[in-house]
C-alpha cells in the first residue's frame, strides 16, 4: 500500500469534486488562476498567483498573496501576506 499523502479537496461551482496530492518533497503548493500554479482555479475572483499553502509542518499554513478579491477561511477574511494555520476540514473560499 502506498504511503498516506495529505490532499487538498477542490469543489467547483458546478459541484465537481477534485483532489490534489500535496507533495511532501516540495512542501509548498501554489494556488491561483495562472496555469503555472500547482492548483489552478479558473475564476475572475482568483488572482493569477493568489496564495501559497505551506505543508512542511502541521498544521499547514496558507498565505494569501493577492489584494484582489476576498479569501475566506470559514467566515473569517484572510488578510494578504499573513500566515494563517489550516486544520483538517477547514474550508477556504
Backbone atoms as SQL, in Angstrom:
CREATE TABLE atoms (id INTEGER PRIMARY KEY, chain TEXT, resi INTEGER, resn TEXT, atom TEXT, x REAL, y REAL, z REAL);
INSERT INTO atoms VALUES
  (1, 'A', 1, 'UNK', 'N', 0.849, -1.179, 0.000),
  (2, 'A', 1, 'UNK', 'CA', 0.000, 0.000, 0.000),
  (3, 'A', 1, 'UNK', 'C', 0.891, 1.237, 0.000),
  (4, 'A', 2, 'UNK', 'N', 0.606, 2.228, -0.887),
  (5, 'A', 2, 'UNK', 'CA', 1.423, 3.442, -0.922),
  (6, 'A', 2, 'UNK', 'C', 1.265, 4.249, 0.364),
  (7, 'A', 3, 'UNK', 'N', 2.283, 5.057, 0.705),
  (8, 'A', 3, 'UNK', 'CA', 2.178, 5.873, 1.922),
  (9, 'A', 3, 'UNK', 'C', 1.052, 6.897, 1.798),
  (10, 'A', 4, 'UNK', 'N', 0.481, 7.222, 2.947),
  (11, 'A', 4, 'UNK', 'CA', -0.602, 8.207, 3.013),
  (12, 'A', 4, 'UNK', 'C', -0.065, 9.585, 2.633),
  (13, 'A', 5, 'UNK', 'N', -0.811, 10.312, 1.815),
  (14, 'A', 5, 'UNK', 'CA', -0.460, 11.687, 1.445),
  (15, 'A', 5, 'UNK', 'C', -1.619, 12.602, 1.776),
  (16, 'A', 6, 'UNK', 'N', -1.277, 13.772, 2.296),
  (17, 'A', 6, 'UNK', 'CA', -2.317, 14.777, 2.503),
  (18, 'A', 6, 'UNK', 'C', -2.817, 15.250, 1.147),
  (19, 'A', 7, 'UNK', 'N', -4.076, 15.642, 1.118),
  (20, 'A', 7, 'UNK', 'CA', -4.684, 16.114, -0.116),
  (21, 'A', 7, 'UNK', 'C', -5.432, 17.417, 0.114),
  (22, 'A', 8, 'UNK', 'N', -5.554, 18.160, -0.966),
  (23, 'A', 8, 'UNK', 'CA', -6.366, 19.361, -0.994),
  (24, 'A', 8, 'UNK', 'C', -7.589, 19.027, -1.845),
  (25, 'A', 9, 'UNK', 'N', -8.773, 19.177, -1.267),
  (26, 'A', 9, 'UNK', 'CA', -10.006, 18.909, -2.000),
  (27, 'A', 9, 'UNK', 'C', -10.504, 20.207, -2.611),
  (28, 'A', 10, 'UNK', 'N', -10.888, 20.156, -3.881),
  (29, 'A', 10, 'UNK', 'CA', -11.452, 21.330, -4.546),
  (30, 'A', 10, 'UNK', 'C', -12.874, 20.999, -4.991),
  (31, 'A', 11, 'UNK', 'N', -13.748, 21.986, -4.862),
  (32, 'A', 11, 'UNK', 'CA', -15.126, 21.824, -5.306),
  (33, 'A', 11, 'UNK', 'C', -15.456, 22.994, -6.226),
  (34, 'A', 12, 'UNK', 'N', -15.758, 22.679, -7.470),
  (35, 'A', 12, 'UNK', 'CA', -16.079, 23.701, -8.467),
  (36, 'A', 12, 'UNK', 'C', -17.517, 24.185, -8.267),
  (37, 'A', 13, 'UNK', 'N', -17.847, 25.364, -8.801),
  (38, 'A', 13, 'UNK', 'CA', -19.224, 25.887, -8.655),
  (39, 'A', 13, 'UNK', 'C', -20.298, 24.913, -9.142),
  (40, 'A', 14, 'UNK', 'N', -19.950, 24.058, -10.119),
  (41, 'A', 14, 'UNK', 'CA', -20.937, 23.090, -10.627),
  (42, 'A', 14, 'UNK', 'C', -21.030, 21.843, -9.749),
  (43, 'A', 15, 'UNK', 'N', -20.255, 21.809, -8.647),
  (44, 'A', 15, 'UNK', 'CA', -20.298, 20.690, -7.721),
  (45, 'A', 15, 'UNK', 'C', -19.252, 19.615, -7.982),
  (46, 'A', 16, 'UNK', 'N', -18.504, 19.738, -9.073),
  (47, 'A', 16, 'UNK', 'CA', -17.469, 18.745, -9.389),
  (48, 'A', 16, 'UNK', 'C', -16.363, 18.785, -8.332),
  (49, 'A', 17, 'UNK', 'N', -16.032, 17.600, -7.804),
  (50, 'A', 17, 'UNK', 'CA', -15.025, 17.481, -6.751),
  (51, 'A', 17, 'UNK', 'C', -13.735, 16.941, -7.341),
  (52, 'A', 18, 'UNK', 'N', -12.621, 17.538, -6.918),
  (53, 'A', 18, 'UNK', 'CA', -11.312, 17.058, -7.343),
  (54, 'A', 18, 'UNK', 'C', -10.375, 17.009, -6.148),
  (55, 'A', 19, 'UNK', 'N', -9.276, 16.285, -6.307),
  (56, 'A', 19, 'UNK', 'CA', -8.291, 16.164, -5.232),
  (57, 'A', 19, 'UNK', 'C', -6.902, 16.433, -5.784),
  (58, 'A', 20, 'UNK', 'N', -6.095, 17.127, -5.012),
  (59, 'A', 20, 'UNK', 'CA', -4.710, 17.401, -5.359),
  (60, 'A', 20, 'UNK', 'C', -3.840, 16.838, -4.246),
  (61, 'A', 21, 'UNK', 'N', -2.933, 15.909, -4.601),
  (62, 'A', 21, 'UNK', 'CA', -1.992, 15.350, -3.622),
  (63, 'A', 21, 'UNK', 'C', -0.937, 16.389, -3.278),
  (64, 'A', 22, 'UNK', 'N', -0.753, 16.642, -1.995),
  (65, 'A', 22, 'UNK', 'CA', 0.273, 17.574, -1.539),
  (66, 'A', 22, 'UNK', 'C', 1.614, 16.844, -1.527),
  (67, 'A', 23, 'UNK', 'N', 2.574, 17.348, -2.275),
  (68, 'A', 23, 'UNK', 'CA', 3.872, 16.710, -2.413),
  (69, 'A', 23, 'UNK', 'C', 4.749, 17.046, -1.210),
  (70, 'A', 24, 'UNK', 'N', 5.028, 16.068, -0.340),
  (71, 'A', 24, 'UNK', 'CA', 5.818, 16.360, 0.856),
  (72, 'A', 24, 'UNK', 'C', 7.264, 16.740, 0.535),
  (73, 'A', 25, 'UNK', 'N', 7.770, 16.315, -0.622),
  (74, 'A', 25, 'UNK', 'CA', 9.139, 16.677, -1.003),
  (75, 'A', 25, 'UNK', 'C', 9.246, 18.161, -1.353),
  (76, 'A', 26, 'UNK', 'N', 8.203, 18.727, -1.936),
  (77, 'A', 26, 'UNK', 'CA', 8.186, 20.166, -2.255),
  (78, 'A', 26, 'UNK', 'C', 7.839, 20.990, -1.029),
  (79, 'A', 27, 'UNK', 'N', 6.811, 20.561, -0.302),
  (80, 'A', 27, 'UNK', 'CA', 6.436, 21.237, 0.931),
  (81, 'A', 27, 'UNK', 'C', 5.571, 22.465, 0.765),
  (82, 'A', 28, 'UNK', 'N', 5.456, 22.977, -0.450),
  (83, 'A', 28, 'UNK', 'CA', 4.584, 24.125, -0.708),
  (84, 'A', 28, 'UNK', 'C', 3.751, 23.851, -1.954),
  (85, 'A', 29, 'UNK', 'N', 2.580, 24.461, -2.003),
  (86, 'A', 29, 'UNK', 'CA', 1.684, 24.334, -3.146),
  (87, 'A', 29, 'UNK', 'C', 1.197, 25.726, -3.514),
  (88, 'A', 30, 'UNK', 'N', 1.393, 26.091, -4.776),
  (89, 'A', 30, 'UNK', 'CA', 0.958, 27.398, -5.274),
  (90, 'A', 30, 'UNK', 'C', -0.462, 27.289, -5.818),
  (91, 'A', 31, 'UNK', 'N', -1.277, 28.288, -5.492),
  (92, 'A', 31, 'UNK', 'CA', -2.691, 28.281, -5.863),
  (93, 'A', 31, 'UNK', 'C', -3.021, 29.590, -6.564),
  (94, 'A', 32, 'UNK', 'N', -3.706, 29.503, -7.693),
  (95, 'A', 32, 'UNK', 'CA', -4.110, 30.717, -8.397),
  (96, 'A', 32, 'UNK', 'C', -4.691, 30.417, -9.757),
  (97, 'A', 33, 'UNK', 'N', -4.961, 31.475, -10.505),
  (98, 'A', 33, 'UNK', 'CA', -5.604, 31.362, -11.805),
  (99, 'A', 33, 'UNK', 'C', -4.607, 31.033, -12.922),
  (100, 'A', 34, 'UNK', 'N', -3.357, 31.402, -12.744),
  (101, 'A', 34, 'UNK', 'CA', -2.338, 31.204, -13.780),
  (102, 'A', 34, 'UNK', 'C', -2.003, 29.716, -13.934),
  (103, 'A', 35, 'UNK', 'N', -1.791, 29.242, -15.172),
  (104, 'A', 35, 'UNK', 'CA', -1.511, 27.816, -15.377),
  (105, 'A', 35, 'UNK', 'C', -0.196, 27.323, -14.766),
  (106, 'A', 36, 'UNK', 'N', 0.700, 28.197, -14.352),
  (107, 'A', 36, 'UNK', 'CA', 1.948, 27.775, -13.718),
  (108, 'A', 36, 'UNK', 'C', 1.754, 27.352, -12.258),
  (109, 'A', 37, 'UNK', 'N', 0.572, 27.566, -11.695),
  (110, 'A', 37, 'UNK', 'CA', 0.300, 27.153, -10.313),
  (111, 'A', 37, 'UNK', 'C', 0.118, 25.641, -10.236),
  (112, 'A', 38, 'UNK', 'N', 0.316, 25.102, -9.047),
  (113, 'A', 38, 'UNK', 'CA', 0.061, 23.679, -8.814),
  (114, 'A', 38, 'UNK', 'C', -1.435, 23.394, -8.847),
  (115, 'A', 39, 'UNK', 'N', -2.216, 24.253, -8.203),
  (116, 'A', 39, 'UNK', 'CA', -3.673, 24.146, -8.209),
  (117, 'A', 39, 'UNK', 'C', -4.194, 25.378, -8.947),
  (118, 'A', 40, 'UNK', 'N', -4.821, 25.138, -10.095),
  (119, 'A', 40, 'UNK', 'CA', -5.323, 26.231, -10.933),
  (120, 'A', 40, 'UNK', 'C', -6.823, 26.373, -10.696),
  (121, 'A', 41, 'UNK', 'N', -7.226, 27.594, -10.342),
  (122, 'A', 41, 'UNK', 'CA', -8.639, 27.895, -10.099),
  (123, 'A', 41, 'UNK', 'C', -9.064, 28.923, -11.128),
  (124, 'A', 42, 'UNK', 'N', -9.938, 28.516, -12.027),
  (125, 'A', 42, 'UNK', 'CA', -10.385, 29.382, -13.113),
  (126, 'A', 42, 'UNK', 'C', -11.584, 30.195, -12.643),
  (127, 'A', 43, 'UNK', 'N', -11.274, 31.355, -12.065),
  (128, 'A', 43, 'UNK', 'CA', -12.329, 32.235, -11.565),
  (129, 'A', 43, 'UNK', 'C', -11.828, 33.672, -11.623),
  (130, 'A', 44, 'UNK', 'N', -12.682, 34.614, -12.015),
  (131, 'A', 44, 'UNK', 'CA', -12.258, 36.009, -12.037),
  (132, 'A', 44, 'UNK', 'C', -11.980, 36.566, -10.639),
  (133, 'A', 45, 'UNK', 'N', -12.447, 35.872, -9.598),
  (134, 'A', 45, 'UNK', 'CA', -12.227, 36.313, -8.218),
  (135, 'A', 45, 'UNK', 'C', -10.889, 35.847, -7.659),
  (136, 'A', 46, 'UNK', 'N', -10.178, 35.027, -8.430),
  (137, 'A', 46, 'UNK', 'CA', -8.889, 34.484, -8.003),
  (138, 'A', 46, 'UNK', 'C', -7.782, 35.158, -8.801),
  (139, 'A', 47, 'UNK', 'N', -6.757, 35.629, -8.108),
  (140, 'A', 47, 'UNK', 'CA', -5.628, 36.299, -8.757),
  (141, 'A', 47, 'UNK', 'C', -4.760, 35.274, -9.481),
  (142, 'A', 48, 'UNK', 'N', -3.947, 35.730, -10.432),
  (143, 'A', 48, 'UNK', 'CA', -3.066, 34.797, -11.139),
  (144, 'A', 48, 'UNK', 'C', -2.197, 33.960, -10.189),
  (145, 'A', 49, 'UNK', 'N', -1.642, 34.584, -9.178),
  (146, 'A', 49, 'UNK', 'CA', -0.863, 33.879, -8.154),
  (147, 'A', 49, 'UNK', 'C', -1.458, 34.299, -6.815),
  (148, 'A', 50, 'UNK', 'N', -2.473, 33.566, -6.375),
  (149, 'A', 50, 'UNK', 'CA', -3.343, 34.009, -5.293),
  (150, 'A', 50, 'UNK', 'C', -2.837, 33.662, -3.896),
  (151, 'A', 51, 'UNK', 'N', -2.322, 32.443, -3.724),
  (152, 'A', 51, 'UNK', 'CA', -1.947, 32.001, -2.369),
  (153, 'A', 51, 'UNK', 'C', -0.895, 30.900, -2.435),
  (154, 'A', 52, 'UNK', 'N', -0.228, 30.703, -1.309),
  (155, 'A', 52, 'UNK', 'CA', 0.737, 29.619, -1.144),
  (156, 'A', 52, 'UNK', 'C', 0.341, 28.817, 0.086),
  (157, 'A', 53, 'UNK', 'N', 0.258, 27.508, -0.083),
  (158, 'A', 53, 'UNK', 'CA', -0.015, 26.600, 1.019),
  (159, 'A', 53, 'UNK', 'C', 1.308, 25.959, 1.429),
  (160, 'A', 54, 'UNK', 'N', 1.696, 26.169, 2.685),
  (161, 'A', 54, 'UNK', 'CA', 2.937, 25.600, 3.221),
  (162, 'A', 54, 'UNK', 'C', 2.559, 24.390, 4.065),
  (163, 'A', 55, 'UNK', 'N', 2.889, 23.198, 3.563),
  (164, 'A', 55, 'UNK', 'CA', 2.522, 21.968, 4.269),
  (165, 'A', 55, 'UNK', 'C', 3.762, 21.205, 4.733),
  (166, 'A', 56, 'UNK', 'N', 4.816, 21.934, 5.081),
  (167, 'A', 56, 'UNK', 'CA', 6.027, 21.321, 5.619),
  (168, 'A', 56, 'UNK', 'C', 5.878, 20.994, 7.095),
  (169, 'A', 57, 'UNK', 'N', 4.867, 21.534, 7.738),
  (170, 'A', 57, 'UNK', 'CA', 4.636, 21.306, 9.160),
  (171, 'A', 57, 'UNK', 'C', 3.142, 21.151, 9.399),
  (172, 'A', 58, 'UNK', 'N', 2.780, 20.698, 10.564),
  (173, 'A', 58, 'UNK', 'CA', 1.375, 20.565, 10.949),
  (174, 'A', 58, 'UNK', 'C', 1.096, 21.524, 12.091),
  (175, 'A', 59, 'UNK', 'N', 0.037, 22.294, 12.083),
  (176, 'A', 59, 'UNK', 'CA', -0.873, 22.409, 10.957),
  (177, 'A', 59, 'UNK', 'C', -0.203, 23.140, 9.796),
  (178, 'A', 60, 'UNK', 'N', -0.681, 22.852, 8.582),
  (179, 'A', 60, 'UNK', 'CA', -0.150, 23.582, 7.433),
  (180, 'A', 60, 'UNK', 'C', -0.628, 25.031, 7.528),
  (181, 'A', 61, 'UNK', 'N', -0.022, 25.881, 6.708),
  (182, 'A', 61, 'UNK', 'CA', -0.331, 27.311, 6.776),
  (183, 'A', 61, 'UNK', 'C', -0.574, 27.832, 5.368),
  (184, 'A', 62, 'UNK', 'N', -1.449, 28.824, 5.274),
  (185, 'A', 62, 'UNK', 'CA', -1.719, 29.459, 3.998),
  (186, 'A', 62, 'UNK', 'C', -1.360, 30.934, 4.091),
  (187, 'A', 63, 'UNK', 'N', -0.793, 31.451, 3.009),
  (188, 'A', 63, 'UNK', 'CA', -0.505, 32.873, 2.896),
  (189, 'A', 63, 'UNK', 'C', -1.182, 33.360, 1.622),
  (190, 'A', 64, 'UNK', 'N', -2.109, 34.288, 1.778),
  (191, 'A', 64, 'UNK', 'CA', -2.764, 34.910, 0.632),
  (192, 'A', 64, 'UNK', 'C', -1.797, 35.961, 0.087),
  (193, 'A', 65, 'UNK', 'N', -1.521, 35.902, -1.210),
  (194, 'A', 65, 'UNK', 'CA', -0.562, 36.814, -1.821),
  (195, 'A', 65, 'UNK', 'C', -1.231, 38.011, -2.486),
  (196, 'A', 66, 'UNK', 'N', -2.509, 37.916, -2.713),
  (197, 'A', 66, 'UNK', 'CA', -3.205, 38.904, -3.521),
  (198, 'A', 66, 'UNK', 'C', -4.078, 39.840, -2.688),
  (199, 'A', 67, 'UNK', 'N', -4.144, 41.074, -3.132),
  (200, 'A', 67, 'UNK', 'CA', -5.062, 42.050, -2.543),
  (201, 'A', 67, 'UNK', 'C', -6.377, 42.061, -3.317),
  (202, 'A', 68, 'UNK', 'N', -6.454, 41.236, -4.372),
  (203, 'A', 68, 'UNK', 'CA', -7.643, 41.146, -5.217),
  (204, 'A', 68, 'UNK', 'C', -8.659, 40.204, -4.585),
  (205, 'A', 69, 'UNK', 'N', -9.909, 40.610, -4.561),
  (206, 'A', 69, 'UNK', 'CA', -10.970, 39.737, -4.049),
  (207, 'A', 69, 'UNK', 'C', -10.838, 39.480, -2.561),
  (208, 'A', 70, 'UNK', 'N', -11.593, 38.514, -2.094),
  (209, 'A', 70, 'UNK', 'CA', -11.589, 38.117, -0.684),
  (210, 'A', 70, 'UNK', 'C', -11.330, 36.629, -0.591),
  (211, 'A', 71, 'UNK', 'N', -10.487, 36.247, 0.344),
  (212, 'A', 71, 'UNK', 'CA', -10.270, 34.834, 0.648),
  (213, 'A', 71, 'UNK', 'C', -10.816, 34.604, 2.048),
  (214, 'A', 72, 'UNK', 'N', -11.720, 33.649, 2.165),
  (215, 'A', 72, 'UNK', 'CA', -12.371, 33.381, 3.445),
  (216, 'A', 72, 'UNK', 'C', -11.937, 32.020, 3.982),
  (217, 'A', 73, 'UNK', 'N', -11.640, 31.985, 5.259),
  (218, 'A', 73, 'UNK', 'CA', -11.437, 30.743, 6.000),
  (219, 'A', 73, 'UNK', 'C', -12.636, 30.643, 6.926),
  (220, 'A', 74, 'UNK', 'N', -13.594, 29.780, 6.558),
  (221, 'A', 74, 'UNK', 'CA', -14.880, 29.789, 7.246),
  (222, 'A', 74, 'UNK', 'C', -15.548, 31.119, 6.949),
  (223, 'A', 75, 'UNK', 'N', -15.819, 31.905, 7.974),
  (224, 'A', 75, 'UNK', 'CA', -16.407, 33.238, 7.794),
  (225, 'A', 75, 'UNK', 'C', -15.396, 34.359, 7.992),
  (226, 'A', 76, 'UNK', 'N', -14.139, 34.017, 8.233),
  (227, 'A', 76, 'UNK', 'CA', -13.088, 34.996, 8.514),
  (228, 'A', 76, 'UNK', 'C', -12.354, 35.379, 7.230),
  (229, 'A', 77, 'UNK', 'N', -12.246, 36.681, 6.974),
  (230, 'A', 77, 'UNK', 'CA', -11.484, 37.174, 5.830),
  (231, 'A', 77, 'UNK', 'C', -9.997, 37.061, 6.151),
  (232, 'A', 78, 'UNK', 'N', -9.240, 36.441, 5.238),
  (233, 'A', 78, 'UNK', 'CA', -7.799, 36.327, 5.437),
  (234, 'A', 78, 'UNK', 'C', -7.099, 37.523, 4.814),
  (235, 'A', 79, 'UNK', 'N', -6.304, 38.239, 5.587),
  (236, 'A', 79, 'UNK', 'CA', -5.583, 39.380, 5.035),
  (237, 'A', 79, 'UNK', 'C', -4.389, 38.906, 4.203),
  (238, 'A', 80, 'UNK', 'N', -3.975, 39.679, 3.211),
  (239, 'A', 80, 'UNK', 'CA', -2.802, 39.322, 2.422),
  (240, 'A', 80, 'UNK', 'C', -1.529, 39.333, 3.274),
  (241, 'A', 81, 'UNK', 'N', -0.599, 38.466, 2.892),
  (242, 'A', 81, 'UNK', 'CA', 0.747, 38.406, 3.466),
  (243, 'A', 81, 'UNK', 'C', 0.785, 38.055, 4.952),
  (244, 'A', 82, 'UNK', 'N', -0.231, 37.338, 5.422),
  (245, 'A', 82, 'UNK', 'CA', -0.265, 36.870, 6.806),
  (246, 'A', 82, 'UNK', 'C', -0.378, 35.345, 6.779),
  (247, 'A', 83, 'UNK', 'N', 0.511, 34.674, 7.469),
  (248, 'A', 83, 'UNK', 'CA', 0.487, 33.215, 7.535),
  (249, 'A', 83, 'UNK', 'C', -0.604, 32.778, 8.514),
  (250, 'A', 84, 'UNK', 'N', -1.529, 31.948, 8.031),
  (251, 'A', 84, 'UNK', 'CA', -2.674, 31.512, 8.823),
  (252, 'A', 84, 'UNK', 'C', -2.701, 29.983, 8.872),
  (253, 'A', 85, 'UNK', 'N', -2.835, 29.385, 10.069),
  (254, 'A', 85, 'UNK', 'CA', -2.880, 27.920, 10.134),
  (255, 'A', 85, 'UNK', 'C', -4.184, 27.366, 9.551),
  (256, 'A', 86, 'UNK', 'N', -4.058, 26.200, 8.903),
  (257, 'A', 86, 'UNK', 'CA', -5.205, 25.466, 8.384),
  (258, 'A', 86, 'UNK', 'C', -5.241, 24.107, 9.058),
  (259, 'A', 87, 'UNK', 'N', -6.431, 23.675, 9.389),
  (260, 'A', 87, 'UNK', 'CA', -6.608, 22.381, 10.029),
  (261, 'A', 87, 'UNK', 'C', -7.450, 21.481, 9.126),
  (262, 'A', 88, 'UNK', 'N', -7.394, 20.196, 9.370),
  (263, 'A', 88, 'UNK', 'CA', -8.182, 19.248, 8.600),
  (264, 'A', 88, 'UNK', 'C', -9.632, 19.697, 8.568),
  (265, 'A', 89, 'UNK', 'N', -10.208, 19.672, 7.383),
  (266, 'A', 89, 'UNK', 'CA', -11.606, 20.016, 7.114),
  (267, 'A', 89, 'UNK', 'C', -11.896, 21.512, 7.164),
  (268, 'A', 90, 'UNK', 'N', -10.876, 22.383, 7.318),
  (269, 'A', 90, 'UNK', 'CA', -11.120, 23.815, 7.180),
  (270, 'A', 90, 'UNK', 'C', -11.566, 24.090, 5.750),
  (271, 'A', 91, 'UNK', 'N', -12.405, 25.104, 5.608),
  (272, 'A', 91, 'UNK', 'CA', -12.966, 25.435, 4.301),
  (273, 'A', 91, 'UNK', 'C', -12.505, 26.823, 3.873),
  (274, 'A', 92, 'UNK', 'N', -11.848, 26.851, 2.717),
  (275, 'A', 92, 'UNK', 'CA', -11.415, 28.116, 2.131),
  (276, 'A', 92, 'UNK', 'C', -12.330, 28.451, 0.961),
  (277, 'A', 93, 'UNK', 'N', -12.663, 29.737, 0.841),
  (278, 'A', 93, 'UNK', 'CA', -13.425, 30.215, -0.314),
  (279, 'A', 93, 'UNK', 'C', -12.768, 31.467, -0.834);
